[in-house]
Amino acid sequence: MLYPLVQISYIVASILFILGLKQMGRPKTAVRGNLLGASGMLLAVVMTLVWIANGGVSDQAASFWFIGAGVIIGAAVGATLALRVQMTQMPQLVALFNGFGGAASVFVAAAELFSRAGGEAMTSDVLLATAVSGTIGAVTFWGSLVAFGKLQELSWMKKPFKVPMQHFVNGGLTLIVILLTVLMVTSSSIGIHITLYVFIALIASALGVLLTNPIGGADMPVVIALLNSYSGLAAAATGFVIDNNVLIIAGSLVGASGVILTQLMCKAMNRSIVNVLFGVMDAGGSVGDADEIYANVRSTSADDVALILETAQRVVFVPGYGMAVAQAQHAVRNLGKMLEENGATVEYAIHPVAGRMPGHMNVLLAEADVDYDKLMEMDAINPTMDTCDVAIVIGANDVVNPVAKTDPQSPIAGMPIIDVDKARTVIVIKRSLSPGFAGIPNPLFAADNTMMLYGDGKVAVLEIAAAMREG
């Protein structure tokens, strides 16, 4: 009688996952969606423990001991991360979450395989799922560790290491994994299954490193979305290995949503999904002479910016990774409120790949309690940018670079950008004229309607707000 009840609870948990995922599609309902998803997982875990307590496994005491230890260790690590990780480090944390999800799939599939030693052999479909789980999980784990290193800007990860004929190497490793999978499925010996699985996991680990290694920091939002998808696919495959319906459904949801998000990120960066899958993201092309482009750059001061903002009717903030580094989101929110009190309309233009992960700017502005209705997607705000009195670019670079539209030889050619160059006045808050992740100069900084306010993003915004109060 208990088994059907457990399965029903899994269905309820899956429904909660779907409803939660739907509500997480909008910033206003994202928190509620997160709670629904967490509630679904809590229900699934509790019912699994009830099933174990009632004889669902052969060694109940050992199962509870390991589960309890896992819960305590996991809760301690999670609480520590939640308290210590800064908002600027969220992309790194997401990369690690993806990686640990992949590692968990590798170990769960391995545990199920090892548990069959001397017992009932796995069927071919379960063996295939085991190999797939080990492959995708290992690629996800090691790929995520490389992504973490790049996001953390570790000295030995800043530049990718060179691999001769890398495409052929990647293709060869992939073919070897496929061959080993076929051998594993067709073999009838559990000893051979275990040996082949170990080799599959090891080769997939190398493949994960090689696939992520050549990808530059500017493309990390795409990589994060793709690795998130991989972690879901690995979990779904593991669900087939251990015959767990809720894991299959949850993994499929994560995998499918990750693929959709990856496609959206690729579109936002004018990238090909094929290039992402094969680890070819950095494009070549013309760069331009920075000295020539920046010959007519005009600088300004916080006092002058305050005078301009005093008469502005519509102001659009365009945040980028520099805002995250400067922890300027609260200062930006406060300046926005001052402008609204002065009678201006304030909006925030969000580029899909601004920052280091999908939704990075949304997370930062939500933390600062910016009204969700004021967060405007790129496609929604671009048609009206020519009616904007002042566009304040804070820490963004490549996502506002007009070269993407004017130079077909540029590394970012064809990438959709926020059309801040159409605003009547553009204020760029930046420490220097250093290039963005694409490594190319930005003609916007020298445009006739642009003025540069050099300095730390948070300090600069606070100085503008102070000048407005004094005025």
Kinemage of the C-alpha trace (Angstrom):
@kinemage 1
@onewidth
@group {chain A} dominant
@subgroup {mainchain}
@vectorlist {calphas} color= white
{ca met a 1} P 0.000 0.000 0.000
{ca leu a 2} L 2.879 2.395 0.707
{ca tyr a 3} L 4.520 2.129 -2.718
{ca pro a 4} L 1.523 3.597 -4.646
{ca leu a 5} L 1.339 6.432 -2.102
{ca val a 6} L 5.020 7.210 -2.679
{ca gln a 7} L 4.471 7.271 -6.430
{ca ile a 8} L 1.474 9.603 -6.027
{ca ser a 9} L 3.583 11.931 -3.888
{ca tyr a 10} L 6.195 11.932 -6.652
{ca ile a 11} L 3.532 13.025 -9.128
{ca val a 12} L 2.452 15.823 -6.781
{ca ala a 13} L 6.091 16.873 -6.384
{ca ser a 14} L 6.500 16.909 -10.169
{ca ile a 15} L 3.439 19.143 -10.524
{ca leu a 16} L 4.961 21.517 -7.982
{ca phe a 17} L 8.185 21.530 -10.010
{ca ile a 18} L 6.299 22.463 -13.184
{ca leu a 19} L 4.255 25.183 -11.476
{ca gly a 20} L 7.363 26.530 -9.779
{ca leu a 21} L 9.296 26.610 -13.044
{ca lys a 22} L 6.475 28.491 -14.734
{ca gln a 23} L 6.348 31.101 -11.981
{ca met a 24} L 10.122 31.488 -12.016
{ca gly a 25} L 9.768 32.782 -15.577
{ca arg a 26} L 8.735 36.203 -14.227
{ca pro a 27} L 10.711 38.256 -11.686
{ca lys a 28} L 7.554 39.197 -9.784
{ca thr a 29} L 6.609 35.568 -9.092
{ca ala a 30} L 10.119 34.047 -9.040
{ca val a 31} L 10.330 33.817 -5.236
{ca arg a 32} L 6.991 32.012 -5.053
{ca gly a 33} L 8.105 29.674 -7.847
{ca asn a 34} L 11.301 28.883 -5.985
{ca leu a 35} L 9.310 28.010 -2.866
{ca leu a 36} L 6.994 25.742 -4.871
{ca gly a 37} L 9.952 23.896 -6.362
{ca ala a 38} L 11.618 23.535 -2.967
{ca ser a 39} L 8.355 22.267 -1.480
{ca gly a 40} L 8.109 19.663 -4.204
{ca met a 41} L 11.612 18.433 -3.499
{ca leu a 42} L 10.943 18.368 0.258
{ca leu a 43} L 7.847 16.239 -0.340
{ca ala a 44} L 9.797 13.837 -2.549
{ca val a 45} L 12.609 13.483 -0.007
{ca val a 46} L 10.250 12.973 2.959
{ca met a 47} L 8.223 10.303 1.152
{ca thr a 48} L 11.413 8.539 0.108
{ca leu a 49} L 12.524 8.448 3.739
{ca val a 50} L 9.117 7.089 4.767
{ca trp a 51} L 9.451 4.380 2.143
{ca ile a 52} L 12.931 3.460 3.412
{ca ala a 53} L 11.653 3.366 7.001
{ca asn a 54} L 9.014 0.858 5.980
{ca gly a 55} L 11.345 -1.630 4.377
{ca gly a 56} L 11.971 0.010 1.034
{ca val a 57} L 15.659 -1.018 1.153
{ca ser a 58} L 17.418 -4.018 2.586
{ca asp a 59} L 19.672 -2.155 5.023
{ca gln a 60} L 17.460 0.489 6.615
{ca ala a 61} L 19.863 1.474 9.429
{ca ala a 62} L 22.794 2.041 7.089
{ca ser a 63} L 20.574 4.017 4.685
{ca phe a 64} L 19.367 6.397 7.384
{ca trp a 65} L 22.885 6.820 8.718
{ca phe a 66} L 24.261 7.871 5.332
{ca ile a 67} L 21.241 10.023 4.537
{ca gly a 68} L 21.515 11.799 7.887
{ca ala a 69} L 25.225 12.409 7.403
{ca gly a 70} L 24.560 13.774 3.923
{ca val a 71} L 21.824 16.097 5.159
{ca ile a 72} L 24.027 17.474 7.964
{ca ile a 73} L 27.079 18.009 5.746
{ca gly a 74} L 25.013 19.443 2.897
{ca ala a 75} L 23.109 21.800 5.192
{ca ala a 76} L 26.344 23.030 6.771
{ca val a 77} L 27.955 23.697 3.389
{ca gly a 78} L 24.795 25.345 2.037
{ca ala a 79} L 24.355 27.602 5.063
{ca thr a 80} L 28.005 28.642 4.941
{ca leu a 81} L 27.788 29.505 1.253
{ca ala a 82} L 24.525 31.408 1.721
{ca leu a 83} L 26.073 33.557 4.448
{ca arg a 84} L 29.485 34.159 2.910
{ca val a 85} L 29.037 34.306 -0.870
{ca gln a 86} L 28.704 37.845 -2.226
{ca met a 87} L 26.234 38.746 -4.977
{ca thr a 88} L 29.159 39.310 -7.335
{ca gln a 89} L 30.127 35.676 -6.780
{ca met a 90} L 26.741 34.230 -7.682
{ca pro a 91} L 27.876 33.133 -11.170
{ca gln a 92} L 30.713 31.129 -9.611
{ca leu a 93} L 28.274 29.596 -7.129
{ca val a 94} L 25.859 28.635 -9.898
{ca ala a 95} L 28.740 27.013 -11.796
{ca leu a 96} L 29.620 24.959 -8.719
{ca phe a 97} L 25.976 23.967 -8.213
{ca asn a 98} L 25.843 22.691 -11.779
{ca gly a 99} L 29.091 20.812 -11.271
{ca phe a 100} L 28.024 19.158 -8.027
{ca gly a 101} L 24.769 18.102 -9.669
{ca gly a 102} L 26.750 16.386 -12.391
{ca ala a 103} L 29.084 14.737 -9.870
{ca ala a 104} L 26.107 13.444 -7.887
{ca ser a 105} L 24.739 11.772 -11.023
{ca val a 106} L 28.094 10.082 -11.662
{ca phe a 107} L 28.287 8.677 -8.132
{ca val a 108} L 24.636 7.605 -7.877
{ca ala a 109} L 24.851 5.728 -11.185
{ca ala a 110} L 28.149 4.170 -10.069
{ca ala a 111} L 26.654 3.123 -6.731
{ca glu a 112} L 23.763 1.390 -8.467
{ca leu a 113} L 26.180 -0.354 -10.822
{ca phe a 114} L 28.462 -1.523 -8.005
{ca ser a 115} L 25.463 -2.722 -5.968
{ca arg a 116} L 24.666 -5.206 -8.737
{ca ala a 117} L 28.015 -6.994 -8.320
{ca gly a 118} L 27.233 -10.631 -7.574
{ca gly a 119} L 23.515 -10.026 -7.971
{ca glu a 120} L 20.955 -9.407 -10.685
{ca ala a 121} L 22.499 -7.980 -13.866
{ca met a 122} L 21.283 -4.705 -15.336
{ca thr a 123} L 19.201 -4.739 -18.487
{ca ser a 124} L 20.594 -3.079 -21.612
{ca asp a 125} L 18.405 0.013 -21.292
{ca val a 126} L 19.522 0.589 -17.706
{ca leu a 127} L 23.167 0.057 -18.702
{ca leu a 128} L 22.730 2.661 -21.435
{ca ala a 129} L 21.229 5.109 -18.931
{ca thr a 130} L 24.142 4.418 -16.565
{ca ala a 131} L 26.714 5.192 -19.237
{ca val a 132} L 24.851 8.357 -20.284
{ca ser a 133} L 24.613 9.484 -16.664
{ca gly a 134} L 28.347 8.959 -16.131
{ca thr a 135} L 29.249 10.702 -19.377
{ca ile a 136} L 27.090 13.818 -19.023
{ca gly a 137} L 27.683 14.036 -15.283
{ca ala a 138} L 31.477 13.939 -15.640
{ca val a 139} L 31.434 16.482 -18.493
{ca thr a 140} L 29.232 18.743 -16.359
{ca phe a 141} L 31.401 18.472 -13.250
{ca trp a 142} L 34.747 19.177 -14.832
{ca gly a 143} L 33.345 21.695 -17.290
{ca ser a 144} L 31.770 23.552 -14.376
{ca leu a 145} L 35.048 23.573 -12.447
{ca val a 146} L 36.776 25.149 -15.450
{ca ala a 147} L 33.939 27.681 -15.742
{ca phe a 148} L 34.305 28.461 -12.034
{ca gly a 149} L 38.026 29.084 -12.494
{ca lys a 150} L 37.404 31.458 -15.387
{ca leu a 151} L 34.670 33.327 -13.522
{ca gln a 152} L 36.859 33.569 -10.432
{ca glu a 153} L 39.635 34.869 -12.712
{ca leu a 154} L 42.179 32.453 -11.320
{ca ser a 155} L 45.591 33.353 -12.717
{ca trp a 156} L 46.195 29.953 -14.281
{ca met a 157} L 42.729 29.924 -15.885
{ca lys a 158} L 42.691 33.375 -17.499
{ca lys a 159} L 44.188 32.113 -20.754
{ca pro a 160} L 43.100 28.761 -22.216
{ca phe a 161} L 45.841 26.197 -22.661
{ca lys a 162} L 46.577 25.174 -26.226
{ca val a 163} L 45.604 21.716 -27.443
{ca pro a 164} L 46.878 20.767 -30.912
{ca met a 165} L 44.040 19.847 -33.288
{ca gln a 166} L 41.546 20.267 -30.446
{ca his a 167} L 38.455 19.589 -32.583
{ca phe a 168} L 39.855 16.238 -33.654
{ca val a 169} L 40.841 15.445 -30.071
{ca asn a 170} L 37.346 16.273 -28.811
{ca gly a 171} L 35.762 14.283 -31.618
{ca gly a 172} L 38.071 11.331 -30.934
{ca leu a 173} L 37.264 11.306 -27.222
{ca thr a 174} L 33.552 11.470 -28.007
{ca leu a 175} L 33.826 8.478 -30.351
{ca ile a 176} L 35.747 6.530 -27.704
{ca val a 177} L 33.018 7.211 -25.145
{ca ile a 178} L 30.361 6.052 -27.626
{ca leu a 179} L 32.347 2.887 -28.373
{ca leu a 180} L 32.811 2.106 -24.685
{ca thr a 181} L 29.088 2.683 -24.114
{ca val a 182} L 28.221 0.194 -26.859
{ca leu a 183} L 30.606 -2.357 -25.364
{ca met a 184} L 29.108 -1.791 -21.925
{ca val a 185} L 25.536 -2.287 -23.159
{ca thr a 186} L 26.358 -5.435 -25.131
{ca ser a 187} L 28.490 -7.072 -22.436
{ca ser a 188} L 26.994 -9.488 -19.910
{ca ser a 189} L 29.749 -9.305 -17.271
{ca ile a 190} L 29.235 -6.977 -14.299
{ca gly a 191} L 33.014 -6.750 -13.910
{ca ile a 192} L 33.349 -5.456 -17.457
{ca his a 193} L 30.456 -3.047 -16.848
{ca ile a 194} L 32.233 -1.526 -13.874
{ca thr a 195} L 35.586 -1.269 -15.667
{ca leu a 196} L 34.056 0.354 -18.748
{ca tyr a 197} L 32.034 2.776 -16.624
{ca val a 198} L 35.202 3.977 -14.879
{ca phe a 199} L 36.891 4.579 -18.231
{ca ile a 200} L 33.806 6.360 -19.576
{ca ala a 201} L 33.763 8.700 -16.562
{ca leu a 202} L 37.492 9.421 -16.863
{ca ile a 203} L 37.383 10.172 -20.596
{ca ala a 204} L 34.244 12.279 -20.164
{ca ser a 205} L 36.060 14.232 -17.441
{ca ala a 206} L 38.842 15.100 -19.887
{ca leu a 207} L 36.216 16.011 -22.480
{ca gly a 208} L 34.511 18.360 -20.014
{ca val a 209} L 37.762 20.236 -19.434
{ca leu a 210} L 38.627 20.439 -23.137
{ca leu a 211} L 35.175 21.636 -24.170
{ca thr a 212} L 35.099 24.491 -21.648
{ca asn a 213} L 38.773 25.461 -21.793
{ca pro a 214} L 38.721 27.622 -24.993
{ca ile a 215} L 35.591 29.567 -24.046
{ca gly a 216} L 36.198 33.160 -23.001
{ca gly a 217} L 34.753 35.044 -20.045
{ca ala a 218} L 32.382 37.047 -22.264
{ca asp a 219} L 30.592 33.853 -23.197
{ca met a 220} L 30.150 32.545 -19.676
{ca pro a 221} L 26.367 33.228 -19.565
{ca val a 222} L 25.942 30.772 -22.434
{ca val a 223} L 28.233 28.233 -20.786
{ca ile a 224} L 26.399 28.478 -17.459
{ca ala a 225} L 23.056 27.875 -19.187
{ca leu a 226} L 24.462 24.923 -21.135
{ca leu a 227} L 26.054 23.303 -18.084
{ca asn a 228} L 22.792 23.756 -16.207
{ca ser a 229} L 21.091 21.828 -18.987
{ca tyr a 230} L 23.743 19.106 -18.805
{ca ser a 231} L 23.224 18.696 -15.062
{ca gly a 232} L 19.494 18.188 -15.644
{ca leu a 233} L 20.050 15.636 -18.402
{ca ala a 234} L 22.485 13.738 -16.179
{ca ala a 235} L 19.908 13.698 -13.367
{ca ala a 236} L 17.198 12.431 -15.735
{ca ala a 237} L 19.461 9.617 -16.909
{ca thr a 238} L 20.216 8.725 -13.288
{ca gly a 239} L 16.468 8.567 -12.666
{ca phe a 240} L 16.236 5.782 -15.234
{ca val a 241} L 19.176 4.010 -13.583
{ca ile a 242} L 17.546 3.875 -10.120
{ca asp a 243} L 13.956 3.778 -11.454
{ca asn a 244} L 12.918 7.034 -9.770
{ca asn a 245} L 10.152 8.918 -11.550
{ca val a 246} L 10.522 12.230 -9.732
{ca leu a 247} L 14.221 12.369 -10.619
{ca ile a 248} L 13.422 11.676 -14.265
{ca ile a 249} L 10.831 14.451 -14.376
{ca ala a 250} L 12.898 16.989 -12.429
{ca gly a 251} L 15.980 16.286 -14.535
{ca ser a 252} L 14.009 16.552 -17.757
{ca leu a 253} L 12.583 19.917 -16.683
{ca val a 254} L 16.032 21.270 -15.843
{ca gly a 255} L 17.513 19.858 -19.032
{ca ala a 256} L 14.779 21.221 -21.297
{ca ser a 257} L 14.690 24.650 -19.667
{ca gly a 258} L 18.489 24.819 -19.815
{ca val a 259} L 18.477 24.059 -23.547
{ca ile a 260} L 15.855 26.756 -24.156
{ca leu a 261} L 17.833 29.245 -22.083
{ca thr a 262} L 21.025 28.341 -23.946
{ca gln a 263} L 19.315 29.012 -27.273
{ca leu a 264} L 18.094 32.387 -26.010
{ca met a 265} L 21.587 33.255 -24.795
{ca cys a 266} L 23.088 32.224 -28.139
{ca lys a 267} L 20.592 34.404 -29.960
{ca ala a 268} L 21.412 37.321 -27.677
{ca met a 269} L 25.119 36.930 -28.486
{ca asn a 270} L 24.752 35.954 -32.152
{ca arg a 271} L 26.324 32.579 -31.421
{ca ser a 272} L 25.628 29.159 -32.868
{ca ile a 273} L 24.485 26.360 -30.577
{ca val a 274} L 26.786 24.036 -32.552
{ca asn a 275} L 29.759 26.246 -31.694
{ca val a 276} L 28.772 26.136 -28.033
{ca leu a 277} L 28.541 22.361 -28.000
{ca phe a 278} L 31.990 22.021 -29.549
{ca gly a 279} L 33.593 24.643 -27.340
{ca val a 280} L 34.258 27.185 -30.088
{ca met a 281} L 32.991 30.522 -28.868
{ca asp a 282} L 35.653 33.182 -29.285
{ca ala a 283} L 35.515 34.803 -32.671
{ca gly a 284} L 38.308 36.585 -34.473
{ca gly a 285} L 37.938 39.686 -36.601
{ca ser a 286} L 38.941 43.319 -36.617
{ca val a 287} L 39.603 45.129 -33.358
{ca gly a 288} L 40.300 48.732 -34.331
{ca asp a 289} L 42.833 51.287 -33.128
{ca ala a 290} L 41.828 52.360 -29.607
{ca asp a 291} L 43.906 55.566 -29.724
{ca glu a 292} L 42.190 56.661 -32.912
{ca ile a 293} L 38.705 55.706 -31.742
{ca tyr a 294} L 39.089 57.407 -28.370
{ca ala a 295} L 40.672 60.601 -29.736
{ca asn a 296} L 37.557 62.702 -29.001
{ca val a 297} L 36.403 61.197 -25.704
{ca arg a 298} L 34.840 63.768 -23.358
{ca ser a 299} L 34.950 63.356 -19.593
{ca thr a 300} L 32.499 64.866 -17.136
{ca ser a 301} L 31.971 65.269 -13.399
{ca ala a 302} L 29.288 64.199 -10.946
{ca asp a 303} L 28.136 67.819 -10.621
{ca asp a 304} L 27.650 68.157 -14.385
{ca val a 305} L 25.764 64.862 -14.554
{ca ala a 306} L 23.495 66.031 -11.727
{ca leu a 307} L 22.666 69.205 -13.690
{ca ile a 308} L 21.757 67.133 -16.741
{ca leu a 309} L 19.569 64.805 -14.689
{ca glu a 310} L 17.717 67.709 -13.067
{ca thr a 311} L 15.860 68.394 -16.331
{ca ala a 312} L 15.585 64.824 -17.618
{ca gln a 313} L 12.097 63.433 -18.129
{ca arg a 314} L 13.118 59.866 -18.939
{ca val a 315} L 16.241 58.158 -17.598
{ca val a 316} L 17.339 54.617 -18.466
{ca phe a 317} L 19.990 52.786 -16.452
{ca val a 318} L 21.962 50.143 -18.371
{ca pro a 319} L 23.729 47.915 -15.813
{ca gly a 320} L 26.623 45.583 -16.529
{ca tyr a 321} L 29.165 43.466 -14.718
{ca gly a 322} L 30.947 46.609 -13.489
{ca met a 323} L 27.888 47.419 -11.392
{ca ala a 324} L 28.159 44.001 -9.773
{ca val a 325} L 31.866 44.431 -9.065
{ca ala a 326} L 31.284 47.860 -7.512
{ca gln a 327} L 28.269 46.619 -5.490
{ca ala a 328} L 26.456 49.672 -6.832
{ca gln a 329} L 22.936 48.265 -7.177
{ca his a 330} L 21.626 49.900 -3.990
{ca ala a 331} L 23.158 53.259 -4.899
{ca val a 332} L 21.603 52.994 -8.367
{ca arg a 333} L 18.212 52.201 -6.839
{ca asn a 334} L 18.450 55.232 -4.534
{ca leu a 335} L 19.445 57.531 -7.401
{ca gly a 336} L 16.520 56.176 -9.400
{ca lys a 337} L 14.138 57.031 -6.555
{ca met a 338} L 15.536 60.567 -6.394
{ca leu a 339} L 14.932 61.005 -10.114
{ca glu a 340} L 11.367 59.739 -9.776
{ca glu a 341} L 10.728 62.179 -6.939
{ca asn a 342} L 11.989 64.852 -9.321
{ca gly a 343} L 9.317 63.847 -11.844
{ca ala a 344} L 11.395 61.636 -14.175
{ca thr a 345} L 10.455 58.223 -15.506
{ca val a 346} L 13.148 55.695 -14.585
{ca glu a 347} L 13.702 52.325 -16.269
{ca tyr a 348} L 16.409 49.683 -16.311
{ca ala a 349} L 17.469 48.151 -19.639
{ca ile a 350} L 18.550 44.539 -19.152
{ca his a 351} L 20.655 42.778 -21.773
{ca pro a 352} L 20.238 38.970 -21.658
{ca val a 353} L 23.959 38.340 -21.263
{ca ala a 354} L 24.983 41.342 -19.166
{ca gly a 355} L 27.153 40.065 -16.328
{ca arg a 356} L 28.450 36.548 -15.943
{ca met a 357} L 25.321 34.415 -15.849
{ca pro a 358} L 21.765 34.490 -17.216
{ca gly a 359} L 19.675 36.973 -15.236
{ca his a 360} L 22.686 38.348 -13.350
{ca met a 361} L 21.489 41.964 -13.503
{ca asn a 362} L 17.930 40.950 -12.583
{ca val a 363} L 19.242 39.236 -9.449
{ca leu a 364} L 21.302 42.255 -8.394
{ca leu a 365} L 18.502 44.765 -8.951
{ca ala a 366} L 15.955 42.507 -7.264
{ca glu a 367} L 18.275 42.349 -4.236
{ca ala a 368} L 18.150 46.157 -4.189
{ca asp a 369} L 14.319 46.060 -4.250
{ca val a 370} L 13.983 47.664 -7.669
{ca asp a 371} L 10.392 47.379 -8.903
{ca tyr a 372} L 10.132 44.422 -11.298
{ca asp a 373} L 7.974 46.444 -13.695
{ca lys a 374} L 10.894 48.806 -14.301
{ca leu a 375} L 13.200 46.029 -15.542
{ca met a 376} L 12.900 46.198 -19.317
{ca glu a 377} L 14.208 43.510 -21.635
{ca met a 378} L 16.396 44.573 -24.541
{ca asp a 379} L 13.784 43.914 -27.231
{ca ala a 380} L 11.159 45.868 -25.286
{ca ile a 381} L 13.209 48.998 -24.652
{ca asn a 382} L 15.243 49.322 -27.851
{ca pro a 383} L 12.365 50.698 -29.991
{ca thr a 384} L 11.945 53.626 -27.572
{ca met a 385} L 15.572 54.442 -26.772
{ca asp a 386} L 15.439 57.470 -29.085
{ca thr a 387} L 12.953 59.067 -26.661
{ca cys a 388} L 15.314 58.618 -23.701
{ca asp a 389} L 16.712 61.883 -22.337
{ca val a 390} L 19.621 60.309 -20.443
{ca ala a 391} L 20.991 56.780 -20.631
{ca ile a 392} L 23.339 55.930 -17.763
{ca val a 393} L 25.617 53.020 -18.617
{ca ile a 394} L 27.145 51.639 -15.456
{ca gly a 395} L 29.736 48.924 -15.918
{ca ala a 396} L 28.448 47.665 -19.284
{ca asn a 397} L 30.670 47.560 -22.365
{ca asp a 398} L 30.217 44.951 -25.102
{ca val a 399} L 26.411 44.852 -24.726
{ca val a 400} L 26.214 48.556 -25.730
{ca asn a 401} L 28.989 48.555 -28.355
{ca pro a 402} L 27.582 49.853 -31.685
{ca val a 403} L 30.373 48.072 -33.554
{ca ala a 404} L 28.155 44.983 -33.353
{ca lys a 405} L 25.865 46.680 -35.888
{ca thr a 406} L 28.398 48.563 -38.002
{ca asp a 407} L 31.445 46.302 -38.441
{ca pro a 408} L 30.773 42.863 -39.960
{ca gln a 409} L 34.395 41.881 -39.226
{ca ser a 410} L 34.139 42.606 -35.504
{ca pro a 411} L 34.306 39.730 -32.981
{ca ile a 412} L 30.822 40.777 -31.793
{ca ala a 413} L 29.366 41.390 -35.263
{ca gly a 414} L 25.632 40.701 -35.316
{ca met a 415} L 25.289 40.503 -31.537
{ca pro a 416} L 22.086 42.317 -30.492
{ca ile a 417} L 22.902 45.290 -28.265
{ca ile a 418} L 20.994 47.864 -26.233
{ca asp a 419} L 20.741 50.939 -28.457
{ca val a 420} L 21.972 53.481 -25.920
{ca asp a 421} L 23.664 55.413 -28.730
{ca lys a 422} L 20.182 56.599 -29.761
{ca ala a 423} L 19.561 58.366 -26.440
{ca arg a 424} L 19.848 62.155 -26.379
{ca thr a 425} L 22.604 62.028 -23.759
{ca val a 426} L 24.687 59.041 -22.690
{ca ile a 427} L 26.615 58.965 -19.404
{ca val a 428} L 29.089 56.086 -19.158
{ca ile a 429} L 30.324 55.321 -15.643
{ca lys a 430} L 33.513 53.321 -15.917
{ca arg a 431} L 36.891 53.121 -14.240
{ca ser a 432} L 38.782 53.571 -17.507
{ca leu a 433} L 38.557 53.084 -21.266
{ca ser a 434} L 39.650 49.463 -20.933
{ca pro a 435} L 37.847 47.049 -23.280
{ca gly a 436} L 35.181 44.568 -22.267
{ca phe a 437} L 35.484 40.795 -22.457
{ca ala a 438} L 35.491 40.902 -26.269
{ca gly a 439} L 38.759 42.857 -26.089
{ca ile a 440} L 37.728 45.598 -28.529
{ca pro a 441} L 37.334 49.387 -28.117
{ca asn a 442} L 33.848 50.875 -27.915
{ca pro a 443} L 33.106 53.856 -30.232
{ca leu a 444} L 30.129 54.733 -28.017
{ca phe a 445} L 32.562 56.230 -25.507
{ca ala a 446} L 33.688 58.816 -28.084
{ca ala a 447} L 30.267 59.583 -29.568
{ca asp a 448} L 29.077 63.201 -29.740
{ca asn a 449} L 26.254 62.535 -27.263
{ca thr a 450} L 28.404 60.587 -24.774
{ca met a 451} L 30.304 61.743 -21.697
{ca met a 452} L 32.553 59.563 -19.556
{ca leu a 453} L 32.381 59.681 -15.765
{ca tyr a 454} L 35.490 57.845 -14.598
{ca gly a 455} L 35.559 56.062 -11.269
{ca asp a 456} L 34.151 53.249 -9.186
{ca gly a 457} L 30.510 52.675 -10.059
{ca lys a 458} L 29.171 52.927 -6.526
{ca val a 459} L 31.235 55.977 -5.630
{ca ala a 460} L 30.284 57.757 -8.853
{ca val a 461} L 26.554 57.158 -8.373
{ca leu a 462} L 26.730 58.311 -4.749
{ca glu a 463} L 28.529 61.485 -5.852
{ca ile a 464} L 25.823 62.184 -8.457
{ca ala a 465} L 23.109 61.695 -5.822
{ca ala a 466} L 24.941 64.005 -3.396
{ca ala a 467} L 25.291 66.672 -6.088
{ca met a 468} L 21.567 66.463 -6.839
{ca arg a 469} L 20.688 66.888 -3.162
{ca glu a 470} L 22.963 69.905 -2.853
{ca gly a 471} L 21.515 71.401 -6.022
